[in-house]
């Protein structure tokens, strides 16, 4: 299973009102659902938190695993 790394920036963004009701487990599930290899930072759209809150995220694959750079709540 691929290791998901959530940056400090993304964790900080989860505290903002716009990302309210999105938690780390939602991010991990969403990041694992993206197939293939992501060599450059790419925005992926249309994820749904367990609370029903839609969000996008910017992800890149690095040697250590899949790096979640930021979260964008809708």
C-alpha positions as CSV (number, residue, x, y, z in Angstrom):
1,X,0.0,0.0,0.0
2,X,1.2,3.5,-0.9
3,X,2.3,5.7,2.0
4,X,0.4,9.0,2.1
5,X,2.3,12.0,3.4
6,X,0.3,15.1,4.3
7,X,2.4,18.3,4.4
8,X,2.3,20.7,7.3
9,X,0.7,23.3,5.0
10,X,-2.2,20.9,4.1
11,X,-2.7,20.1,7.8
12,X,-2.8,23.8,8.6
13,X,-5.4,24.3,5.8
14,X,-7.7,21.8,7.5
15,X,-8.1,24.3,10.3
16,X,-9.5,27.0,7.9
17,X,-13.3,27.5,7.6
18,X,-13.2,26.7,3.9
19,X,-11.9,23.2,4.7
20,X,-14.2,22.7,7.7
21,X,-15.6,19.1,8.0
22,X,-12.7,17.6,6.0
23,X,-10.4,15.3,8.0
24,X,-7.1,13.5,7.4
25,X,-8.8,10.1,6.8
26,X,-10.8,11.7,4.0
27,X,-7.6,13.0,2.5
28,X,-5.9,9.6,2.8
29,X,-8.8,7.8,1.1
30,X,-8.9,10.3,-1.7
31,X,-5.1,10.2,-2.3
32,X,-5.2,6.4,-2.5
33,X,-8.0,6.5,-5.0
34,X,-5.9,8.3,-7.6
35,X,-4.4,5.7,-10.0
36,X,-1.0,5.8,-11.6
37,X,2.2,7.8,-11.0
38,X,2.0,11.6,-10.5
39,X,5.5,13.1,-11.4
40,X,4.5,16.8,-11.1
41,X,2.2,18.6,-8.6
42,X,-1.3,18.2,-10.0
43,X,-4.7,19.4,-8.9
44,X,-7.3,16.6,-8.6
45,X,-11.0,17.7,-8.4
46,X,-14.2,16.2,-7.2
47,X,-13.5,14.4,-3.9
48,X,-16.1,14.1,-1.2
49,X,-15.4,14.1,2.6
50,X,-17.3,11.6,4.8
51,X,-19.4,14.6,5.9
52,X,-20.4,15.4,2.3
53,X,-18.1,18.4,1.9
54,X,-16.5,18.5,-1.6
55,X,-12.8,19.2,-1.9
56,X,-9.9,19.3,-4.4
57,X,-6.3,18.5,-3.6
58,X,-2.9,19.0,-5.0
59,X,-0.8,15.8,-5.1
60,X,2.7,14.7,-6.2
61,X,4.4,11.3,-6.0
62,X,7.9,11.4,-4.3
63,X,10.3,8.6,-3.4
64,X,8.8,8.4,0.1
65,X,5.2,8.0,-1.1
66,X,2.3,10.2,-2.3
67,X,2.7,13.8,-1.1
68,X,-0.5,15.8,-0.4
69,X,0.6,19.4,-0.9
70,X,-2.7,21.3,-0.2
71,X,-6.4,20.9,0.2
72,X,-9.0,23.2,-1.4
73,X,-12.5,23.0,0.1
74,X,-15.6,24.0,-1.9
